[in-house]
Amino acid sequence: MAISALPADYTPPASTSKLTPAVAQPAGKLIAVGPAFLAHIQLTKLHQGDFKKYDDATAEARAAATPVGNGVEDDLGVGEESEDEALLSLDPKEWKKQDQYRVLGLSHLRWKATPAQIKIAHRKKVLRHHPDKKASDKAETGVASALGLNINTNDDAFFKCIQKAHEVLTNAERRRQFDSVDPQFLEEIDDVPTEKDFKKNPPPFLPTFAPIFKREARFSKTQPVPELAVPTSGDSPSSDPNDVQGHEFAHLKAHVGAFYDFWYNFDSWRSFEWLDKEVNEGSDSRDDKRYTEKKNKSERARRKKEDIARVRGIVDLCLSVDPRVKHIKQHEKELREAKKAGGAAKNGPTPAAAEKSKKDAEAEKAKKEEEEKAAKADAKKAKAAAATAAKKARRAQRAVEDETPA
């Protein structure tokens, strides 16, 4: 089908578009400006297209231009821990077994790390271990490219571990679950003194038990937790390793009583969901899921019970060797004896009567002893006589038997 030509008097309608009509030639000269263009010039001209050199130079310039202090946030001293081969070769599939704090370079802070420190440590790790950055670092040598090897093989493994650690530590519930089974904490709880350690050469009381209770205190639902050491007026620790000297008796007794009352009713938030077993991969059976959930619940209850018994054992040992408890008992015994002696002197008989009573008691005691000795002697004589009579009777019986004819 042919289309007829437009009439000679046809005029196109006026454009209703709000866009500026296209022009063949710009009205002026375009100038390349802006931060993106400047960054491009620095990368290509100053650093020959090397992203690593460009990043390092940019970081140095930013650090030099950013003052520290006066409310300006610095790097908070995180994310700079050394990374050994074992850490860098972690398998992201085994992310539950990795030390989440060590992956982010927070081993020296662990549960004390703040959200700001976790954020900064994560950013530093990402800048250092991003797969694209690792590929650029390897390309620098040119060896892999010359050999025709894939320079990005599994470079993102540790990066995935970093992302998983960040995901865990920025989630309050999951971080609490990990803190409950923190690998460093599990190593420390094995290094606890036993009752045998206090028999021969007992270690100093306060330096031994104070760090233990401080470590356990972070799991308490009730905060603040009373410390082992008795507070002093200047908030300075006692110079006495047994924490007995330098305290008023009433203050010492009240603090020690409150301390053991708190720890014998210790309420811990520590849980063990982190150690739950996963449902078999690829299994959609509801029975498998129910069985696994039931098994996990039972294991969590068992571990919780064992943890309560563990803490109770520490408190029992501390109480049994606490020199302050012994001091309190001895002091109270002396007070009772002094009170008893004072009451007897106040309401008792005269000295002469007391002396006479004492002599009478001694005479009565001597008389009883003499009577007991006499009774024992008489019993002994009676026993000997009975034995002699029995012997004579046996002899007479044998004589009669001998005289009787067969």
Secondary structure, DSSP 8 states (H G I E B T S, - for coil): -------TT---------S----SS-SS-----SHHHHHHHIIIIISTT-HHHHHHHHHHHHHHHS--BTTB---TT-S-----HHHHT--GGGGGGS-HHHHTT-TTTGGG--HHHHHHHHHHHHHHH-HHHHHHHHHHH-HHHHHT--TTTTTTHHHHHHHHHHHHHTSHHHHHHHHHT-HHHHHHTTS---GGGGTSS---HHHHHHHHHHHHHTTBSSSS---SS---TTS---S-TTS-TTS-HHHHHHHHHHHHHHHTT--B----GGG-----TT---HHHHHHHHHHHHHHHHHHHHHHHHHHHHHHHHHHHH-HHHHHHHHHHHHHHHHHHHHHHHHHS--HHHHHHHHHHHHHHHHHHHHHHHHHHHHHHHHHHHHHHHHHHHHHHHHHHHHHS--
